[in-house]
Amino acid sequence: MTNKSNILYISYLGMSEAIPKSQVLPYLLRLSEYYKIHLLSFEKKELIRNNYDEFKNAERQLKEKKITWHRLRYHKNPRIVSSFFDILIGTAYAFYIVIRYRVSMVHARSNAPIAIGFILKIFTRIKLLYDRRGIMAKDHVEHSAWKEEGWLYRLAIYFENIAIKKSDTIVVLSEKMNTHLKDNLKNNNLITTIPCCIDINKFQYNHAARAELREKLCLGQKFILAYSGSVGTYNLFDEMFDFFKVLRVFIPDSHFLILTQNKDVASDLLLKRNDINKAEITPMSIAGDEMPLYLSVADAALAFRRDSPTAIAASPTKLGEYLACGLPVISMSKIGDVAEILTANKIGIAIDSYNEDEYKKAISGLISLFKEEKALRQRCRKFAEDFFSLERGSALYRQIYDYLTKR
């Protein structure tokens, strides 16, 4: 393509952080074949220092694809004021990029970037894509200790409503949130659902790794339940331990494999539980590239998270990763579109609440699914290929980019 449209992509997360590595860079690298992309990100000095190799790897990948990377420093303190400062500086720099490179479209990923994009939209002729990753005000109540109904909360609700109306198109993570926006905000702009997608070539079942790692970990032919991801109260480890405790009643020869980068924290949480057999739970710290190999060891996986008002907007990345490795999933029904995905496609079980009765029903349902184990693994993989692949996600973004840049 000779005359590529100039696109400005704004991310408040740095490119050496976990989320952008799987949910920003892979898309931009693919989309750069069709557009001239400028990436504006806010980088944390301490993370660059601690993950310098990953930072340089991101820089190399972007350079190879001729993506221009504009970097600003992320400010953490003073709390709240620093965010407004970043938005102010980010807006000034984004104005420069838009004017200097004749940018026709701005892709604003999440909260601070949409504030920048909103101001650009008022004063320039750019088209604005709001990539909505949650619910702005409620996200900050959960993660930033904002007071519900406080002035910041009310300001965020007011601003997001007008930002949605000002945006030319919106991306959300779940069909439930798509419907919610259409029904409650009466927004006539294009709304597209794009879940958190994954590299299905990286995440796939590896029979050789399963045999090798089971022998290495002394797991034999046990039924292995897996969890991958971060560790914290948000991820409900006590509830996962409770689920595994019930699973052991149904399948005594079972084992819980926790795959995380926070092994010590997971081990500390496990030590507090005196009601479960700790020998049958293995927390492990593994590198991201090893995750598909270790998921191949498992037979089923958990995707628990705290029930909250923002759950409707969520699309857990681990859901696609599990399914791509052929693993049926047990998850909470209130998380995004999880219930519809798992139930309609017979690739897992959705529970309505975290209690023993629900766990028993889920495990009974899981055992029924395993009556056709090979077909179950194939269904999981096929759905991941059709729904969660980066190729599908990138194609949907390309349709939006084409729509906005050619209007």
C-alpha positions as a Markdown table, in Angstrom:
| # | Residue | x | y | z |
|---|---|---|---|---|
| 1 | Met | 0.0 | 0.0 | 0.0 |
| 2 | Thr | 1.7 | 3.2 | -1.1 |
| 3 | Asn | -0.3 | 5.9 | 0.7 |
| 4 | Lys | -0.9 | 4.6 | 4.1 |
| 5 | Ser | -3.2 | 6.5 | 6.5 |
| 6 | Asn | -1.4 | 7.8 | 9.6 |
| 7 | Ile | -2.9 | 6.3 | 12.8 |
| 8 | Leu | -2.1 | 7.4 | 16.4 |
| 9 | Tyr | -2.4 | 4.7 | 19.0 |
| 10 | Ile | -2.4 | 5.9 | 22.6 |
| 11 | Ser | -1.7 | 3.5 | 25.5 |
| 12 | Tyr | -1.3 | 4.5 | 29.1 |
| 13 | Leu | 0.5 | 1.3 | 29.8 |
| 14 | Gly | 4.2 | 0.8 | 28.9 |
| 15 | Met | 5.2 | -1.7 | 26.2 |
| 16 | Ser | 7.3 | -3.9 | 28.6 |
| 17 | Glu | 4.2 | -4.5 | 30.8 |
| 18 | Ala | 2.3 | -7.8 | 30.5 |
| 19 | Ile | -0.9 | -6.5 | 29.0 |
| 20 | Pro | 0.5 | -4.6 | 26.1 |
| 21 | Lys | 2.8 | -7.5 | 25.2 |
| 22 | Ser | -0.3 | -9.6 | 24.5 |
| 23 | Gln | -3.0 | -7.1 | 23.8 |
| 24 | Val | -1.3 | -4.1 | 22.1 |
| 25 | Leu | 1.9 | -5.1 | 20.3 |
| 26 | Pro | 0.6 | -8.1 | 18.4 |
| 27 | Tyr | -2.3 | -6.1 | 16.9 |
| 28 | Leu | -0.1 | -3.1 | 15.9 |
| 29 | Leu | 2.5 | -5.4 | 14.3 |
| 30 | Arg | -0.2 | -6.9 | 12.1 |
| 31 | Leu | -2.0 | -3.6 | 11.4 |
| 32 | Ser | 1.3 | -1.9 | 10.4 |
| 33 | Glu | 1.1 | -3.7 | 7.0 |
| 34 | Tyr | -1.9 | -1.5 | 6.1 |
| 35 | Tyr | -1.4 | 1.7 | 8.0 |
| 36 | Lys | 1.5 | 4.0 | 9.1 |
| 37 | Ile | 1.2 | 3.7 | 12.9 |
| 38 | His | 2.5 | 6.1 | 15.6 |
| 39 | Leu | 2.4 | 4.6 | 19.1 |
| 40 | Leu | 2.3 | 7.0 | 22.1 |
| 41 | Ser | 2.9 | 5.2 | 25.4 |
| 42 | Phe | 3.6 | 6.2 | 29.0 |
| 43 | Glu | 6.6 | 4.2 | 30.2 |
| 44 | Lys | 7.5 | 3.5 | 33.9 |
| 45 | Lys | 11.2 | 4.0 | 34.5 |
| 46 | Glu | 11.5 | 1.3 | 37.1 |
| 47 | Leu | 9.8 | -1.3 | 34.8 |
| 48 | Ile | 12.2 | -0.4 | 31.9 |
| 49 | Arg | 15.1 | -0.9 | 34.3 |
| 50 | Asn | 13.8 | -4.2 | 35.6 |
| 51 | Asn | 12.7 | -5.5 | 32.2 |
| 52 | Tyr | 15.2 | -3.9 | 29.9 |
| 53 | Asp | 15.6 | -6.9 | 27.6 |
| 54 | Glu | 11.8 | -7.0 | 27.0 |
| 55 | Phe | 11.7 | -3.2 | 26.5 |
| 56 | Lys | 14.5 | -3.4 | 23.9 |
| 57 | Asn | 12.7 | -6.4 | 22.3 |
| 58 | Ala | 9.5 | -4.3 | 21.9 |
| 59 | Glu | 11.6 | -1.5 | 20.5 |
| 60 | Arg | 13.1 | -3.8 | 17.9 |
| 61 | Gln | 9.8 | -5.3 | 16.9 |
| 62 | Leu | 8.2 | -1.8 | 16.4 |
| 63 | Lys | 11.2 | -0.6 | 14.4 |
| 64 | Glu | 11.2 | -3.6 | 12.1 |
| 65 | Lys | 7.5 | -2.9 | 11.3 |
| 66 | Lys | 8.3 | 0.8 | 10.8 |
| 67 | Ile | 6.0 | 1.8 | 13.7 |
| 68 | Thr | 7.1 | 5.2 | 15.2 |
| 69 | Trp | 7.3 | 4.9 | 18.9 |
| 70 | His | 6.8 | 8.1 | 20.9 |
| 71 | Arg | 7.5 | 7.6 | 24.6 |
| 72 | Leu | 6.4 | 9.8 | 27.6 |
| 73 | Arg | 7.2 | 9.2 | 31.2 |
| 74 | Tyr | 4.5 | 7.8 | 33.4 |
| 75 | His | 4.0 | 9.7 | 36.7 |
| 76 | Lys | 2.7 | 7.9 | 39.8 |
| 77 | Asn | 2.7 | 10.6 | 42.4 |
| 78 | Pro | 1.0 | 12.6 | 43.7 |
| 79 | Arg | -2.0 | 10.3 | 43.2 |
| 80 | Ile | -4.7 | 11.7 | 41.0 |
| 81 | Val | -2.8 | 14.9 | 40.2 |
| 82 | Ser | -0.2 | 12.9 | 38.4 |
| 83 | Ser | -2.8 | 11.3 | 36.1 |
| 84 | Phe | -4.1 | 14.7 | 35.2 |
| 85 | Phe | -0.6 | 15.9 | 34.5 |
| 86 | Asp | 0.1 | 12.9 | 32.3 |
| 87 | Ile | -3.1 | 13.7 | 30.3 |
| 88 | Leu | -2.1 | 17.3 | 29.9 |
| 89 | Ile | 1.4 | 16.5 | 28.7 |
| 90 | Gly | 0.1 | 13.6 | 26.6 |
| 91 | Thr | -2.5 | 15.9 | 24.9 |
| 92 | Ala | 0.2 | 18.5 | 24.0 |
| 93 | Tyr | 2.5 | 15.8 | 22.5 |
| 94 | Ala | -0.4 | 14.1 | 20.7 |
| 95 | Phe | -1.3 | 17.4 | 19.1 |
| 96 | Tyr | 2.2 | 17.6 | 17.8 |
| 97 | Ile | 2.0 | 14.1 | 16.3 |
| 98 | Val | -1.4 | 14.7 | 14.8 |
| 99 | Ile | -0.3 | 18.0 | 13.1 |
| 100 | Arg | 3.2 | 16.9 | 12.2 |
| 101 | Tyr | 2.2 | 13.6 | 10.6 |
| 102 | Arg | -1.3 | 14.5 | 9.4 |
| 103 | Val | -2.9 | 11.8 | 11.5 |
| 104 | Ser | -6.4 | 10.9 | 10.4 |
| 105 | Met | -7.5 | 8.6 | 13.2 |
| 106 | Val | -6.7 | 8.2 | 16.9 |
| 107 | His | -7.1 | 4.9 | 18.6 |
| 108 | Ala | -7.5 | 5.6 | 22.4 |
| 109 | Arg | -7.0 | 2.5 | 24.5 |
| 110 | Ser | -8.8 | 2.8 | 27.9 |
| 111 | Asn | -9.3 | 5.7 | 30.3 |
| 112 | Ala | -6.5 | 8.3 | 30.2 |
| 113 | Pro | -6.0 | 7.9 | 26.4 |
| 114 | Ile | -9.7 | 8.6 | 25.7 |
| 115 | Ala | -9.3 | 11.9 | 27.7 |
| 116 | Ile | -6.5 | 12.8 | 25.3 |
| 117 | Gly | -8.4 | 11.6 | 22.3 |
| 118 | Phe | -11.5 | 13.5 | 23.3 |
| 119 | Ile | -9.6 | 16.8 | 23.4 |
| 120 | Leu | -8.0 | 16.1 | 20.1 |
| 121 | Lys | -11.4 | 15.4 | 18.6 |
| 122 | Ile | -12.7 | 18.8 | 19.7 |
| 123 | Phe | -9.9 | 20.8 | 18.2 |
| 124 | Thr | -8.9 | 18.7 | 15.1 |
| 125 | Arg | -10.6 | 16.7 | 12.4 |
| 126 | Ile | -9.4 | 13.3 | 13.5 |
| 127 | Lys | -11.7 | 10.3 | 13.7 |
| 128 | Leu | -11.7 | 8.8 | 17.2 |
| 129 | Leu | -11.8 | 5.1 | 18.2 |
| 130 | Tyr | -12.5 | 4.5 | 21.9 |
| 131 | Asp | -11.2 | 1.1 | 22.9 |
| 132 | Arg | -13.1 | 0.7 | 26.1 |
| 133 | Arg | -11.5 | -1.9 | 28.3 |
| 134 | Gly | -13.9 | -1.6 | 31.3 |
| 135 | Ile | -16.2 | 0.9 | 32.9 |
| 136 | Met | -14.2 | 4.1 | 33.8 |
| 137 | Ala | -15.7 | 5.2 | 37.1 |
| 138 | Lys | -16.2 | 1.7 | 38.5 |
| 139 | Asp | -12.7 | 0.6 | 37.4 |
| 140 | His | -11.3 | 3.3 | 39.6 |
| 141 | Val | -13.5 | 2.4 | 42.5 |
| 142 | Glu | -12.1 | -1.2 | 42.3 |
| 143 | His | -8.5 | -0.4 | 41.6 |
| 144 | Ser | -7.7 | 3.2 | 42.6 |
| 145 | Ala | -9.7 | 3.4 | 45.9 |
| 146 | Trp | -12.0 | 6.1 | 44.6 |
| 147 | Lys | -15.1 | 6.6 | 46.7 |
| 148 | Glu | -18.3 | 5.6 | 45.0 |
| 149 | Glu | -20.4 | 8.7 | 44.4 |
| 150 | Gly | -17.4 | 10.9 | 45.3 |
| 151 | Trp | -16.6 | 13.9 | 43.0 |
| 152 | Leu | -14.1 | 12.0 | 41.0 |
| 153 | Tyr | -16.5 | 9.1 | 40.5 |
| 154 | Arg | -19.2 | 11.5 | 39.3 |
| 155 | Leu | -16.8 | 13.4 | 37.1 |
| 156 | Ala | -15.7 | 10.1 | 35.4 |
| 157 | Ile | -19.3 | 9.0 | 34.7 |
| 158 | Tyr | -20.1 | 12.4 | 33.2 |
| 159 | Phe | -16.9 | 12.5 | 31.1 |
| 160 | Glu | -17.2 | 8.9 | 29.8 |
| 161 | Asn | -20.7 | 9.5 | 28.7 |
| 162 | Ile | -19.8 | 12.5 | 26.6 |
| 163 | Ala | -16.6 | 10.8 | 25.3 |
| 164 | Ile | -18.7 | 7.9 | 24.1 |
| 165 | Lys | -21.0 | 10.2 | 22.3 |
| 166 | Lys | -18.1 | 12.1 | 20.8 |
| 167 | Ser | -16.3 | 9.0 | 19.6 |
| 168 | Asp | -16.8 | 7.9 | 16.0 |
| 169 | Thr | -16.7 | 4.2 | 17.0 |
| 170 | Ile | -16.3 | 2.1 | 20.1 |
| 171 | Val | -14.7 | -1.3 | 20.8 |
| 172 | Val | -15.8 | -3.3 | 23.8 |
| 173 | Leu | -14.7 | -6.7 | 25.1 |
| 174 | Ser | -18.1 | -8.4 | 25.5 |
| 175 | Glu | -21.5 | -8.6 | 23.8 |
| 176 | Lys | -23.1 | -7.9 | 27.2 |
| 177 | Met | -21.3 | -4.5 | 27.3 |
| 178 | Asn | -22.2 | -3.9 | 23.7 |
| 179 | Thr | -25.9 | -4.4 | 24.4 |
| 180 | His | -25.6 | -2.4 | 27.6 |
| 181 | Leu | -24.2 | 0.6 | 25.7 |
| 182 | Lys | -26.8 | 0.4 | 22.9 |
| 183 | Asp | -29.7 | 0.1 | 25.4 |
| 184 | Asn | -28.6 | 2.6 | 28.0 |
| 185 | Leu | -26.7 | 5.3 | 26.2 |
| 186 | Lys | -28.7 | 5.4 | 23.0 |
| 187 | Asn | -25.4 | 5.7 | 21.1 |
| 188 | Asn | -25.8 | 5.5 | 17.4 |
| 189 | Asn | -22.1 | 5.1 | 16.6 |
| 190 | Leu | -20.6 | 1.9 | 15.5 |
| 191 | Ile | -19.9 | -0.5 | 18.5 |
| 192 | Thr | -17.8 | -3.6 | 17.9 |
| 193 | Thr | -17.1 | -6.4 | 20.2 |
| 194 | Ile | -13.5 | -7.7 | 20.1 |
| 195 | Pro | -12.5 | -10.0 | 23.0 |
| 196 | Cys | -9.0 | -10.3 | 24.4 |
| 197 | Cys | -7.4 | -12.4 | 21.6 |
| 198 | Ile | -4.4 | -14.7 | 21.8 |
| 199 | Asp | -1.7 | -16.2 | 19.6 |
| 200 | Ile | -3.2 | -19.6 | 18.8 |
| 201 | Asn | 0.1 | -20.7 | 17.2 |
| 202 | Lys | 1.9 | -20.2 | 20.5 |
| 203 | Phe | -0.9 | -21.5 | 22.7 |
| 204 | Gln | -1.7 | -25.1 | 21.7 |
| 205 | Tyr | -1.7 | -28.5 | 23.2 |
| 206 | Asn | 1.7 | -30.2 | 23.3 |
| 207 | His | 1.5 | -34.0 | 23.9 |
| 208 | Ala | 5.3 | -34.4 | 24.3 |
| 209 | Ala | 5.6 | -31.6 | 26.8 |
| 210 | Arg | 2.6 | -33.1 | 28.7 |
| 211 | Ala | 4.4 | -36.4 | 29.1 |
| 212 | Glu | 7.8 | -34.9 | 29.9 |
| 213 | Leu | 6.5 | -32.3 | 32.5 |
| 214 | Arg | 4.2 | -34.8 | 34.2 |
| 215 | Glu | 7.2 | -37.0 | 34.8 |
| 216 | Lys | 9.4 | -34.1 | 35.9 |
| 217 | Leu | 6.7 | -32.9 | 38.4 |
| 218 | Cys | 5.9 | -36.5 | 39.5 |
| 219 | Leu | 2.2 | -36.1 | 38.5 |
| 220 | Gly | 1.7 | -39.4 | 36.8 |
| 221 | Gln | -1.8 | -39.9 | 35.6 |
| 222 | Lys | -3.4 | -37.5 | 38.1 |
| 223 | Phe | -6.3 | -35.2 | 37.1 |
| 224 | Ile | -4.7 | -31.8 | 36.9 |
| 225 | Leu | -6.6 | -28.6 | 37.5 |
| 226 | Ala | -4.7 | -25.5 | 36.4 |
| 227 | Tyr | -4.8 | -21.7 | 37.1 |
| 228 | Ser | -2.5 | -19.3 | 35.2 |
| 229 | Gly | -2.1 | -15.6 | 35.9 |
| 230 | Ser | -1.5 | -13.1 | 38.7 |
| 231 | Val | -2.0 | -13.6 | 42.4 |
| 232 | Gly | -4.2 | -11.4 | 44.6 |
| 233 | Thr | -7.6 | -11.0 | 46.3 |
| 234 | Tyr | -9.1 | -10.0 | 42.9 |
| 235 | Asn | -8.4 | -13.5 | 41.6 |
| 236 | Leu | -10.1 | -15.2 | 44.5 |
| 237 | Phe | -7.4 | -17.8 | 45.6 |
| 238 | Asp | -9.4 | -18.8 | 48.6 |
| 239 | Glu | -12.4 | -19.7 | 46.4 |
| 240 | Met | -10.1 | -21.6 | 44.0 |
| 241 | Phe | -8.7 | -23.6 | 47.0 |
| 242 | Asp | -12.3 | -24.3 | 48.1 |
| 243 | Phe | -13.1 | -25.5 | 44.6 |
| 244 | Phe | -10.1 | -27.8 | 44.6 |
| 245 | Lys | -11.1 | -29.1 | 48.0 |
| 246 | Val | -14.5 | -30.2 | 46.6 |
| 247 | Leu | -12.9 | -31.6 | 43.4 |
| 248 | Arg | -10.8 | -33.9 | 45.6 |
| 249 | Val | -14.0 | -35.4 | 46.9 |
| 250 | Phe | -15.1 | -36.3 | 43.4 |
| 251 | Ile | -11.7 | -37.1 | 42.0 |
| 252 | Pro | -9.4 | -38.0 | 44.8 |
| 253 | Asp | -6.4 | -38.4 | 42.6 |
| 254 | Ser | -6.3 | -34.8 | 41.5 |
| 255 | His | -3.7 | -32.0 | 41.7 |
| 256 | Phe | -3.9 | -28.2 | 41.5 |
| 257 | Leu | -1.1 | -26.5 | 39.4 |
| 258 | Ile | -0.8 | -22.7 | 39.9 |
| 259 | Leu | 1.2 | -21.1 | 37.1 |
| 260 | Thr | 2.2 | -17.6 | 37.9 |
| 261 | Gln | 5.0 | -15.1 | 38.2 |
| 262 | Asn | 4.2 | -14.6 | 41.9 |
| 263 | Lys | 5.0 | -18.0 | 43.3 |
| 264 | Asp | 6.0 | -16.7 | 46.7 |
| 265 | Val | 2.7 | -14.8 | 47.1 |
| 266 | Ala | 0.7 | -17.9 | 46.1 |
| 267 | Ser | 2.7 | -20.1 | 48.5 |
| 268 | Asp | 2.0 | -17.6 | 51.3 |
| 269 | Leu | -1.7 | -17.8 | 50.6 |
| 270 | Leu | -1.6 | -21.6 | 50.6 |
| 271 | Leu | 0.2 | -21.7 | 53.9 |
| 272 | Lys | -2.8 | -20.0 | 55.5 |
| 273 | Arg | -5.0 | -22.9 | 54.6 |
| 274 | Asn | -4.9 | -25.8 | 57.1 |
| 275 | Asp | -8.0 | -27.5 | 55.6 |
| 276 | Ile | -6.4 | -28.8 | 52.4 |
| 277 | Asn | -3.7 | -31.2 | 51.4 |
| 278 | Lys | -0.8 | -28.8 | 50.5 |
| 279 | Ala | 1.1 | -31.6 | 48.9 |
| 280 | Glu | -1.5 | -31.7 | 46.1 |
| 281 | Ile | -1.1 | -28.1 | 45.2 |
| 282 | Thr | 2.0 | -26.8 | 43.3 |
| 283 | Pro | 2.6 | -23.1 | 42.8 |
| 284 | Met | 5.2 | -22.5 | 40.1 |
| 285 | Ser | 6.9 | -19.4 | 38.7 |
| 286 | Ile | 7.3 | -19.8 | 35.0 |
| 287 | Ala | 8.2 | -17.5 | 32.1 |
| 288 | Gly | 5.5 | -16.5 | 29.7 |
| 289 | Asp | 6.9 | -18.5 | 26.8 |
| 290 | Glu | 6.6 | -21.7 | 28.9 |
| 291 | Met | 3.0 | -21.2 | 29.7 |
| 292 | Pro | 1.6 | -23.3 | 26.8 |
| 293 | Leu | 3.9 | -26.2 | 27.7 |
| 294 | Tyr | 2.7 | -26.2 | 31.3 |
| 295 | Leu | -1.0 | -25.8 | 30.4 |
| 296 | Ser | -0.6 | -28.9 | 28.3 |
| 297 | Val | 0.0 | -30.8 | 31.5 |
| 298 | Ala | -3.5 | -29.9 | 32.7 |
| 299 | Asp | -6.9 | -31.4 | 32.1 |
| 300 | Ala | -9.1 | -28.4 | 33.1 |
| 301 | Ala | -8.6 | -24.8 | 34.2 |
| 302 | Leu | -10.1 | -22.2 | 36.5 |
| 303 | Ala | -10.9 | -18.5 | 35.6 |
| 304 | Phe | -12.2 | -17.1 | 38.8 |
| 305 | Arg | -12.4 | -13.3 | 39.6 |
| 306 | Arg | -14.2 | -11.2 | 42.0 |
| 307 | Asp | -17.9 | -10.5 | 41.2 |
| 308 | Ser | -18.2 | -6.8 | 40.6 |
| 309 | Pro | -20.0 | -4.2 | 38.5 |
| 310 | Thr | -17.2 | -4.2 | 36.0 |
| 311 | Ala | -17.3 | -8.0 | 35.4 |
| 312 | Ile | -19.9 | -7.4 | 32.6 |
| 313 | Ala | -17.2 | -5.7 | 30.6 |
| 314 | Ala | -14.4 | -8.3 | 31.0 |
| 315 | Ser | -12.8 | -10.7 | 28.6 |
| 316 | Pro | -10.2 | -12.7 | 30.5 |
| 317 | Thr | -7.1 | -13.4 | 28.3 |
| 318 | Lys | -6.6 | -16.7 | 30.1 |
| 319 | Leu | -9.9 | -18.0 | 28.7 |
| 320 | Gly | -8.6 | -18.0 | 25.2 |
| 321 | Glu | -5.3 | -19.4 | 26.3 |
| 322 | Tyr | -6.9 | -22.3 | 28.2 |
| 323 | Leu | -9.2 | -23.2 | 25.3 |
| 324 | Ala | -6.4 | -23.0 | 22.7 |
| 325 | Cys | -4.6 | -25.6 | 24.7 |
| 326 | Gly | -7.6 | -27.8 | 24.7 |
| 327 | Leu | -8.7 | -27.2 | 28.3 |
| 328 | Pro | -12.3 | -26.9 | 29.4 |
| 329 | Val | -12.8 | -24.0 | 31.8 |
| 330 | Ile | -14.7 | -23.5 | 35.0 |
| 331 | Ser | -15.6 | -19.8 | 35.5 |
| 332 | Met | -18.0 | -17.3 | 36.9 |
| 333 | Ser | -21.1 | -16.7 | 34.8 |
| 334 | Lys | -21.1 | -13.0 | 35.4 |
| 335 | Ile | -17.8 | -12.4 | 33.7 |
| 336 | Gly | -18.5 | -10.9 | 30.3 |
| 337 | Asp | -19.7 | -13.5 | 27.8 |
| 338 | Val | -18.1 | -16.4 | 29.6 |
| 339 | Ala | -21.4 | -18.2 | 30.5 |
| 340 | Glu | -22.7 | -18.1 | 26.9 |
| 341 | Ile | -19.3 | -19.2 | 25.4 |
| 342 | Leu | -18.8 | -22.1 | 27.7 |
| 343 | Thr | -22.4 | -23.4 | 27.8 |
| 344 | Ala | -23.4 | -23.0 | 24.2 |
| 345 | Asn | -20.2 | -24.6 | 22.9 |
| 346 | Lys | -20.0 | -27.3 | 25.6 |
| 347 | Ile | -16.4 | -26.3 | 26.4 |
| 348 | Gly | -16.7 | -25.7 | 30.1 |
| 349 | Ile | -19.0 | -24.9 | 33.1 |
| 350 | Ala | -20.2 | -21.5 | 34.3 |
| 351 | Ile | -21.0 | -21.1 | 38.0 |
| 352 | Asp | -23.4 | -18.5 | 39.4 |
| 353 | Ser | -21.8 | -18.0 | 42.8 |
| 354 | Tyr | -18.8 | -19.1 | 44.8 |
| 355 | Asn | -20.1 | -21.8 | 47.2 |
| 356 | Glu | -19.9 | -25.5 | 47.7 |
| 357 | Asp | -23.2 | -26.4 | 46.0 |
| 358 | Glu | -22.2 | -24.6 | 42.9 |
| 359 | Tyr | -18.8 | -26.3 | 42.9 |
| 360 | Lys | -20.4 | -29.7 | 43.2 |
| 361 | Lys | -22.7 | -29.0 | 40.2 |
| 362 | Ala | -19.8 | -27.6 | 38.2 |
| 363 | Ile | -17.6 | -30.7 | 38.9 |
| 364 | Ser | -20.5 | -33.0 | 38.0 |
| 365 | Gly | -20.9 | -31.2 | 34.8 |
| 366 | Leu | -17.2 | -31.3 | 34.1 |
| 367 | Ile | -17.1 | -35.1 | 34.6 |
| 368 | Ser | -20.0 | -35.4 | 32.1 |
| 369 | Leu | -18.0 | -33.4 | 29.6 |
| 370 | Phe | -15.0 | -35.7 | 30.0 |
| 371 | Lys | -17.0 | -38.7 | 28.9 |
| 372 | Glu | -15.9 | -37.6 | 25.4 |
| 373 | Glu | -12.5 | -36.3 | 26.3 |
| 374 | Lys | -10.9 | -36.2 | 22.9 |
| 375 | Ala | -13.8 | -34.5 | 21.3 |
| 376 | Leu | -13.9 | -32.0 | 24.2 |
| 377 | Arg | -10.3 | -31.0 | 23.7 |
| 378 | Gln | -11.0 | -30.6 | 19.9 |
| 379 | Arg | -14.1 | -28.4 | 20.6 |
| 380 | Cys | -12.0 | -26.2 | 23.0 |
| 381 | Arg | -9.3 | -25.7 | 20.4 |
| 382 | Lys | -11.7 | -25.2 | 17.5 |
| 383 | Phe | -13.6 | -22.4 | 19.4 |
| 384 | Ala | -10.3 | -20.7 | 20.3 |
| 385 | Glu | -9.2 | -20.7 | 16.7 |
| 386 | Asp | -12.6 | -19.3 | 15.5 |
| 387 | Phe | -13.2 | -16.7 | 18.2 |
| 388 | Phe | -10.0 | -15.8 | 20.1 |
| 389 | Ser | -7.3 | -15.8 | 17.4 |
| 390 | Leu | -5.2 | -12.6 | 16.9 |
| 391 | Glu | -6.0 | -13.0 | 13.2 |
| 392 | Arg | -9.7 | -12.5 | 13.8 |
| 393 | Gly | -9.1 | -9.6 | 16.3 |
| 394 | Ser | -6.7 | -7.9 | 13.9 |
| 395 | Ala | -9.2 | -8.3 | 11.0 |
| 396 | Leu | -12.0 | -6.7 | 13.1 |
| 397 | Tyr | -9.7 | -3.7 | 14.0 |
| 398 | Arg | -8.7 | -3.4 | 10.3 |
| 399 | Gln | -12.4 | -3.1 | 9.3 |
| 400 | Ile | -12.8 | -0.3 | 11.9 |
| 401 | Tyr | -9.7 | 1.5 | 10.7 |
| 402 | Asp | -10.8 | 1.2 | 7.1 |
| 403 | Tyr | -14.2 | 2.5 | 8.0 |
| 404 | Leu | -12.9 | 5.6 | 9.8 |
| 405 | Thr | -10.0 | 6.5 | 7.5 |
| 406 | Lys | -12.0 | 6.2 | 4.3 |
| 407 | Arg | -15.1 | 8.2 | 5.5 |
